[in-house]
Amino acid sequence: MEIRMKHTARAVALALLHVGAASAQQQVGAADVAAAAAPGDGLRMERIVVTGTASGTSKLKSSVSVSTLEADTIASLAPTSAADVLRAIPGVRSESSGGEGNANITVRGVPISAGGARYVQIQEDGLPVLQFGDFNFATPDSFVKIDGALDHVEAVRGGSASTLATNSPGGIINFISKDGSQAGGSIGLSRGLDYDSTRVDFDYGMPLSPKDRFFVAGFYRYGEGIRNTGVKEERGGQVRANYTHEFDGGFLRVSFKHLDDQSPTALPVPVTTRNGHIAEIAGIDPREAAFYSPYWVKDVTLTKGNGKASSDVNDGLSVKSNALGLEGSYDLGNGWTVSDRFRKADNSGRFIGVFPADNGTVGNYTFATGPNAGQAYRGRAINAVVFNTSIDDAGNTLNDARLSKTFRLDGAKLNLTAGWYASQQKLGLTWNFNQYLLQASGDQPALLRTASTTPGLVGAAFGGCCSRAVDMKYRTNSPYANLGWEQGAVNVDASVRRDRQHADGSANIAASAVAYQAATVQRVDYEIGHTSYSVGANWRATPALALFARTSEGVAFNADRILFGTPLDGSAPVNINTVRQLEGGVKWRSGGFSSFLTLFRARTSETNFEATTRLSTANSYDAKGAELEAAWRVGDFNLTGGLTLTDAEITATAPGGEANIGHTPRRQARAVYQLAPSYELGQARFGLTVVGTGKSWGDDANTLVLPGYAVVHAFLNYQLTPKIGLSVSANNLFNKIGYTEIESDGHAARAVTGRAVKAGVKYAF
């Protein structure tokens, strides 16, 4: 396959450079995006895509692997988080087992070796939510909430993502908002049927004049959440709005977002292993346990000023964001167009989750809290570490400006685009890890008595390693250029990007979690750069068949995961993470069938630090495979699906890890698939979504097995009247256990959440 990939990507891409293509830049609004697809074209090949391109272009003409999800499709997936939405996209690996944030996300061929989305940039309306996808305890999906403002999602894997965004060599996932082009709105109420959660959603938009329109949407919810905790952990909501004014030759849009939301987070739970296979511990169901409980005491932690702060462990994941955006485009005439996107966001929050430091010991204890306080407890107790991290400041200021020129030359079209991306990303974190003795129960556990005066408190966790103060700024400046050529059925594009990052700030560890000392401050002040490239070509052999190929290289800079290690004051080299990719494939449609097949190879080199093991690693990976996305429609029956086959191995490690060379990277299954049949029957529409994965290894040593599983989600929508719709949906309908990760010593693992059924009613106006 390696030889075939090289011939497909390099020979086709470079040969077609002589006759290639690229479409002229255009600003795409919601009405334009809804381009008519061919009858029965379930993948909507003619849809204009604006993500990962220098100019909007259709899927059929694009030389990248790109998928779209429409709002109605997203609703039928019964998602409980933004990461849940992504599980239906072929080639995207979304481990959405952590609740409504802290998900692990990557794309085909690129490893998940740390938390978050290191190699994938998550965007809202073309700009990143956070500049880095793998901040410890502050991941971008935590700040993305699905509501009525979402129009559709565009997901680009590999390709031009390396050069048309920063820190995105694996891909770009763009959540695109409605803009009021269509008049109307709705208000909806949903309620969990087998769990405690109530949510109200609303949205409304309309044109105010031929040149002005607005849109506003949001939600508010309150309840316990899917996992049984006995406390009201879900509370809060979001409001988003935008206003667009069009004028001769362009438009101007202002947008606003206010997010203030709280939800439980799910960390690994204690398990045991037998010959490398996971086994549950009695009383702890990995689908349900979260270890939040009404019987916790306040968690008292150290502040950066050596004061004390008190937190409610049951607050879980709290996120706040206030963002103001401006976007505009103007036709300067004679083929020149200028456009700009700007956003300033104030982001903050707190991450509190309960992590088991062991899988427990059976013994004689005394209840310290709860209705049985003071009574004897004879059973299993675990050392529970409270990951209590204050997200003091994750705010950012972002701007992406572009200037393009279109030349028309004897039936051909040449498009030149030059841009400058600039950002400032702040990161202020305060870590505190206290350890408690906790009843080993997944149902409202109580604390157990220790020698501490605080019930259950053992002391600082992991030997006092993890009271950390981080105050950083990351400034990025990235000039980039794209050259596109289109002639007849052929279009070619080549792009280059020079990312330059300047990091400055400080980091400190409080000795034994007692106090921060000036003498132990790590000063950070360094600059690092990298030049990325991408070259691709597409040939439309017929109106229904296209071939494409691409080669690219990109970078993901490190952020806080390299603090507390090698010097970062400019006196020593700073590690980066690079991805090199080759890909090529075919797009084809016929009647009610459409398909998108991509062959790929990805080579990744990275460094990493894991908070739970406190270990630094340096690995290189090589992955080859195939990615298929397909859709088929016959009458009222519709079927969509995807299959990703991957053959990956570790090719190099840091000294001491040589035994892992040749092994399969952790959590990399050979096969991952999605299948979504649906049917329309009169006023009813119903269907299933099956998301499955083959067996994978839970560690790079290939000693711990994560078994394959398939999770089924279901929905039923019924249009009671032209304005009133009813819905019922089930996430994990058959209550399947599916493990997504395991600690390297096998004492704890995380699984997808169990069955969650909700019903809703919506009134449209």
N, C-alpha and C positions, 0 to 999 in steps of 0.2 A: 504493500500500500504506500510505503514511503516514496518509492520511485515513481509510482503513478501520480501521487500528489505533487511531486516536484514538476513532473511534465505538465500536469493540468494547470497548476498555478503559475509557474514561471513562463513556460512556453506560450501559453495562451495570453497571459497578461502582457508580457513584453512584446510579443509579436503584434498584438492589436494596438499597441501604443502608436503605431504608424497610421492607423485609420480610425482611432478611437472617438470617444464621445463623452459629453456631460451636458446636462440641461442648464438653461439659464436660470439664475437665481430668481426666486419668486417668494413673496410672503404668502403663507398659506393660512387662511382663517378656517373657522369651523365649517363654513359652507363649502369652501374649496376642498377641504379634506374629505368630504363625503362624495368623492368622485365615484361615478357610476361604475360598477363592476360588471363583468360579463355575466350573463345569466348562469346561475349555478356555481359561480366562482366563490367557493366558501372561504378561500384565503384572500380574496379581494386583491388580486394582483395589480389592479389599476389604481389602488389607493395611493394617494400622495403621502410620502413619508418625509418628515422634516428632521428626524433624529439621525445623527451620524452622517449627515450629508452637508456639503457646502451649499447646496440648493435643494429645494424640494423636488423629489423625483418619485416615480411610481416604483412599486416593488418589482414589477416585471423588468424595468430598465435599470434597477440598482444592481451593483456588483458586490453587495454585502448580504449576509444572512440576516433578515429582518422579519419580525412577526408583529402583528397588531392584535389587540384585544379590545372589542367594543364594549360599551357600558352594559348592554343587555347580557352579553356573554359573561362579563365579570360578575354581574348579579347572580347568574345561575350557578356560579362556582361555590356559592355559600361561603365566601371568605370571612375569616375572623381577624385578618390583618392584611397589611399591604403585601407582606411576604407570601401569604396564602394565594394572592392573585397570581403571583409569578410561577407557582407550581404547575400551571397549565400551559406554560410556554415551552415548546421543545428546545432542548439545549441549555435551559436555565435550571440550575440546581438551587433550590430554595428550601433550606431546612427551617421551616416555620414552626418549629416545636418549642420556641421560647416565649410564646405569648404574642403580644402586639408590638414587640420590638426585639432588638438583640438577635435578629435572625442571621444565619450564615448563608451567603448568596454568592454564587459564581456561575460561570458558563462552561460549556463543554470543553474538556481538555485542560482547564485551568484549575489548580487544586484549591480545596478548602483546607487550609492548614492553620487557620486562626479564626477568631470570631469576626463577624461582620462581613463586609463585601469589599475586600482589598482591591480586587481587580475590576470591579464593576462600579460605574458611577450611576447613582440613583439621582434622577433629576425631577424637578417639577417645572414644566413649561420651559424646558431648554436650558436651565441652569441647575447646578448641583445643589442638593439639600445641604450636604456637608462636603467640604473639599476632599476629605479622606473617608473611605468607607469602612475603616477598621479601627477607629478610635476605641480604646478600652471603655466599655460600658456606655458609649454614646454612638450608636450606629445610625445611619441616615434613615433606615426604615422606621425607627422609633418616632420620627418626626413627620411621617407620611400617614395620613388617615384617609380611608376610602369613604367618600360620601357622594352626594348628588352633584358636586362640582366636577367630578371626573367625567371627561368625554371618552377618552380611550387611552390605551397604553401602547407605546412603541418600544420594542426591544431589539437592539442590534447586538449581535454576537460577533466579536472579533473585528477584523477589517478596519474600516476607517475610524472606528472608535479610538484607535491609538493616536490619531492626529487631530481629531475634531473635538476633543475634550481632554482635560488633564486628569491623570490618575484613573484611566479607564482602558487599559490595554485589552481587557477581556470583553468589554462591552458597555453599552449604555442602556439604561432602562428609564424611559421618560414618561411620567404621568402628566397627561395633557388635559387642561381644563376646558370646560365649555365657556363660550364668550357671549351668549345672548343673541346669537344670530337667529335662532328660532324662538318665537314668543311662547311662553307657557311656563308652568311650574308644577310642583307637587308638594304634598306633605304626607309623611308616612309614619306609622307607629309599628315597632316590632318588639316582640317579647319572647324570651327564652321559654320553651315548654318543659325542658328537663333541667334547667339551670336558671339562676336568678339574674336577669338582666333586662332592662327596659330602655328602649332608645327611640328618640324622635328625630326624624330627618326632614329637611325642607330644601327646596331649591326653586328659584324663579329668575327668569330673564326675559328680555324683550328688546326689540329696536325702539328707540325713542324718536328717531327721525331717520331719514335715508342714510345719514352718516354717523349716527350715534346709537350705541347699544350698551346694555349692562347685564351683569349676571351676578347672583348672590346665592350661596348655599351653605349649609352647615348641619350640625347634629348636636344633640346632647343625650347622654346616657347615664344610667345609675343602676348599680346592682353589685352582686357578689362576683360575677364572672363564671366562666365555664367550670373551673375546678372548685371543689367544695372547700371553702375556707372559714365560713362562719362570720366573715366580716365584709362590709361593703367596700370592695376594692376598686370597682369601676365607677368613676364619676368624672364628669367633665365633658368637653366637646370642642368644637371648632366652628369658625365662621370664615368663609372665603368669599371675596368679591372682586370683580374687575369691571372696568369701564373703557370702552373703545370709541375713539373718534377717528373717522376716516376723512381724508382730504385728497385733493387732486394729487395723485402720484404717491400716496402713502397712507400711513395710519399711525396713531399713537394710542398706547394702552397703558393704563395704570391698574395695578392689582394690589390686593391686601389680603393678609392671612393672620388670623388670631387663633392660636391653639393653646388650650390649657386642659390637659387630660391626664388621667391616672388609670392604670390598669395593672393587674398582677403579671409577674414574669415567672416563667418556669425554668428552673435550673435542673441539672441532673439529680436523680434520686438514688438512694442506696440500692445496690443490686449485689448479687454474687455471681461468680462464674464457675462453670464446671467444664474442664477441658477446653477453655476458650469460648464457651457458649454462655450467654447471659441467662440467669435465672432470677426470678423475682424473690423478694424477701417478704415473708408473711406480714400482712397489714399495710403494705406499701404498694399501691397500684401506680406504675409509672405513667399511666394515662390521666390520673386524677390528682396525684399528690403534688402539693406546692409548698407545704410546711408553713404557710401563713396560718394564723390562728388568733382567736380572741384572747389567748392566754400568754401572749408575749408581753415582756416588759419593755420599757423604752430603751433604745440602744444609744448609749452615751459615747460620743466619739470626740476626737481631737480636731480642733479647727486649725487653719493655717497660722493663726496668731497665738497658738498654744492655749486657746480657751477650750471650753466644752460646748458641745451641741447635743441635743436630744432629738432622736428620730423615732417615728412610729414604724416598726418593721413592716407592718401591713400596708404601708403606702405603696409598696411595689415600685413600678416604673412610673415616674411623673415627668412629663415633658411640657415645656412652655415655649412658644415661638410667636413673635410678632414680626411680620415681614412686610416690606413695602417694595413693590417692583414697578419698573418702567420698561416699556418695550416700544420700539418704533422702527419704521422703515420708510425710505423716501427714494423715489426714482429721480435721479439727477438729470436724466435725459442722455441721449446718445449712447445708450447701453450701460450707463453707470447707475449703480444702486448702492445705497448705504443703509446699514441696519445696526441696531444696538439693543442689547438686553442688559438690564441692571436690576440688582436686588440687594437690599440690605436687610438682614435678619438678626434679631436678638433671640438666641436659643439658650435654654438652660433646663435644669431638671434635677432629678435624683434617681439613682438606680439602687434598689434594695431587693436583694434576693437571698435565699437561704440555700447554701451549698454544703453537702455532707462531706466532711473531711475523712470519714471512714464509713464502713457499712454497719457499724454498731457492734456492741458487746452485750450479751445477756448477763444480767446480774441483779443485785438487790439495791434499789435506789429509793428515794423519797420524792414525791411530787412537791414541786416548789410553787407552782401556780395552778389555776384552774379549780374546778369544784372539788377535786380530791386533794387539795394542798395539805401537806402534813402527813398524808397517808403513805403507806409503803407501796412501792411499785416494783414488781418482779417481772422483768421483761427486758427487751432490747432497748438500748439507749445509743444515740449517735452523737458524735461531736459535730455540731452544726455551726458553720461559719456564715456569719451575716456579711455579705458583700454590700457594704454601705458606701456608695460613692456619690458625692455631690457633683453634679455637672454645673459648676459655677458659671461657666461661660463657654458656649460653643457657637457664638455669634460669628457672622461672616459678612463681608461686602464683596460682591461679585460683579464683573462687567465683561461683556463679550461684544466687541465692535467689529464689523465687517464692511469691507468695500469690495464690490465686484464689478466686473466689466465684461460684457458680452460682445463678441465679434461674430459677424456672419460672413462666411467666406465660401463662395461658390457651392452652396448647398450644404455646407458644414457649419457647425456652430462651436466656437471656442469660448469657454467661460473661465475667467481668472478671478480668484477670490483671495484676498489678503485680509487677515484678521489679527486682532490682539486681544488676548484674554488676560485679565488681571484679577487677582483675588487676595483678600486677607482673611485668613481663618484663625480665629482664636480658639484656644483650648485651655480652660481652667478646670482642673479636677482635684478633688480631695478624697483620697481613698481612706477607708477605715474598715478593717476586718476583725471583728470580735468573734470569739468562739463561745458557744453555749452547749450545755448538756441538754439534749432534747429527747423526748419520748419518740421512739421509732414508730410513728403512726402517720398515715397519710390523711387522717381525718381529725383536724383540729388538735394537734399535739400540744402537750403541756411541757413546760420546763421542769427539769429535775434538780434536786438540791446539790449544790457543790459547796466548797469551802468559802466561796465568795459571798460578800454581803449582798450582792445583787443576785436575785434568784436565777439560777441556771448559768450564770456567767463563769466561764473558765478563765478567760483572759484574752489577750491579744492572740490572734490566730497565726499559725505558721511561724512561730518564734518571733513575732513582732516585726515581720518583714514588710508589712503592707499598709502602714500608715504613710501615705505618700501625698505630696503636694506638687501639683503640676501647674505652671503658668507659662503658656507658650503662645507665640504668634508665628504663623506660617504665611509668608508673602510669596505669591507666585506670579510671574510674568511670562507669558507664552505667546510669542508671535508665531503665526502659522500661515501657510499658503496652500492653495489647491488649484490645480490646473485640470480642466475638463474639456474633452473633445467629443463631439457627437457628429456622426455622418451616417445617414441611412439607418441601418439596423445595428450599428456598432457605437458604443460609447465607452470611453476610457477616462479614468481619472487618476491623478497622482498627487499626493499631498505630503507635506513635511511640517513638523512642529518642533520648536525649540522651547522646552520647559525649563525654567530657571526658578529654583526655590531658595528662599532665604528664611532660615529658622532662627528665632532668638527667644530667650526666656530663661526659665530656671526650673529645676526639679529637686526635690529633697525627700529623704526618708527620715521619719522620726525614730530615733534609736529606741528600740524596745517599745515603740508606740507611746512613748512618754512625752517627748517634746522635740520640736524641730530646732536644730542648732545651725547657726550661721556657718559654722566650719564645715558642715556637710552638704552645703548647697552645690548642686551641679549646674554650672553656668553653660548655657547653650547659645552658640553663635556660629553658624556655618552657612555656606552656600553650596548648592549642588545643582547640576544641570544634566540634561539628556536630550538628544535629538531623536525623534521618532519619525517613521515614514510609513506610507501605505501606497500601494499601486494596485489598481484593479481594472478589470475590463468585463464588459457584458455584450453578448451578441444575441439579438432577437432573431433567431433562425426563421420563425414564423410568428404570426400574431399570438400564438398559443404556446410557443416554446422558446426558452432563452437559456443560454449557457453563460456561466460567469466564472471568474477566477481572481484571486487576490493574494498578495504577499504583504506582510506588515510586521512592524516591531514597535512596541510601546513600553512605557514605564509606569510603575506605581511607586511613588516616593513613600518612604517610611515616615511615621509621625511619632507618637508617644511610645510605640512598641520597641524603640531602640534607646529610650531613656534608661538611665541607671546601668549602662553597659560601658562601651568604649567611649573615649572622650568625644564630646560634641562641640568643642570650642573652636573648631577649625584646624586643630593640630593633627588630626588623623583622618584618613578616608572615611566617608560615610557610605554605608551600604544602601543599594537601591534594589528594586525588584523589577525584572524585565520579562517580557513575554514576546516570543517570536512565533508568528503563525503563517501557515500556508493553508489555503482553502480553495475549493472549486466545486461547482455543482451545476444543477439543472433545475429550471422552473418550468412546469408544464401543466396545462389544463385542457380538459376535453369534456364537453357536456357538463354533467354535474360534478365532475371530479377535478380537483386541483392539487398539486403537490410541489414540494420544495425540498430537494435533496442536496446536502452539502457533505463533501469529504473534507476532513480537516486534520491538521497536525499543529500542535502547540507545544513549545518548549519554554519552560518557566525556570527562572533562577531567582531565589528569594532568601531573605533572612526573616526570623520570626521570634517572638517572645509570647509565651502562654502564661496568663495570670494564674491559672489553677495549678500548673506544675512548676511555675517559676523557672522554666528552662528556656534557654535560647537555642535556636537551631538554624542551620543553613543548608538548604537542599536545592537540588535541581531536578526537574521532572521533564519527561517526554511522553506526550499523549497523542495517539492517532485514533481516528474513528470516523463515524458517519452519523449524520443528523437528518432525520426525515420529519417533515411536517406535511400533513395531508388533510383534505376535507372532501366530503362526498355528500351530495344532496339529491334525493329522489322524492319528488312531491313534498309532502309535509315532514319527511324524515331527514334529519341532518346528522352527520357524523364527522367529527374532527378528531385528530389525534396526532401523536408524535412519538418518535422512538430515537433514542440516542445510544449508540454503541461506542464504547471507549476502551482502548487498550493502552493503559498508562503504566509507567514505571518510574521509580526513583533512580536517577542516573548519577548523582553525586551527593555527598553529604559533608558536613564539617568533620574534622578529626574525631574519632570515637564512634561515629555512626556508620562506618563502612559496611557493617553487616546488613544494613538496610538497602544497600544498592541492589537493584534488580527487583525489589519488592514493589507491590502495588501501593500507591499512596492511600493513606487512610481515607475512608468514607467515599472511595471512588468505585462505584459499581460498574460492571461491564455493560449493563443494560438499564436504562431508565426510560419509562414510557408514560404516556397519557392517552386516554381514550374517553371521548365525550359524545355519546349518542343522545339525541333529543327528538321529540315528536310534538307536532301541533295537531290538536284534535278539537275543532270548533273554537271555543273561547279558552281552552286550556292548552298549556304548554308544559311538558314535563321531560325530565331527563336525568342522566347520571354523569358523573365525572370520575374516572378511575385513574388514580395516580400511583404508579408502582415503581419499585426499584429492585434490582437483583441483589444478591449477597455482596457485601463489601467487608473490608477489614477495618477494625476500629483503631488500629495503631499501625505505625510505619514498620514495626517489627513483624507484622502479619501473624499475630498470635491470638487476637481477639476478634470474634466474628460478629458482625452486624447482619442478622438474617434479612433476606429479602422479604418484602411485604407489598401489599396493594391495599390502598385506602379508597373507599367508595364514598362519594358525596352525591347527594340527590336534591332535586328541587321540583316543585309543582307550583305553577302560576295559573291563576284563573281570573279572567276579566269579567267581573260580576256585572258591571255596567260599562258604558264607554269611558267613564271617569273613575270608576272604583275597581281596583285590582287587589286580589288576595294572593298570598304566597305562603308556602311552607318549604323550609329547606333543612337539610341535615348534613352536618359536617361529620365525617367518619361514621357513616350510617351503621356499619356493623361493629363499631367499637373495637377496631383492630389495634393491636399493639405493634407499633413500628418504631424501632430504635434508630435514632439519627446520629448519635455519638456516644462514646464511652470513654471514661478516663483511662489513661495508659496502664494503670495497675488493676483495672477491672472493678473497682469498688463502687462506682457510680455511673449511671447512664441516663440519657435523656430520650424520651419518646414523644411521638405526636400525641396531641390531646385527644381524649376519648370523645364519644358521641356527644354532639350538641345539636339540638333541634330547636328551631325558632319559627314563629309565625308572624306574618306582617300584613298590614293593610295600607294601601296607598290611594290617596285622592289626587287626581290630576286636574289641573285647571289651566 
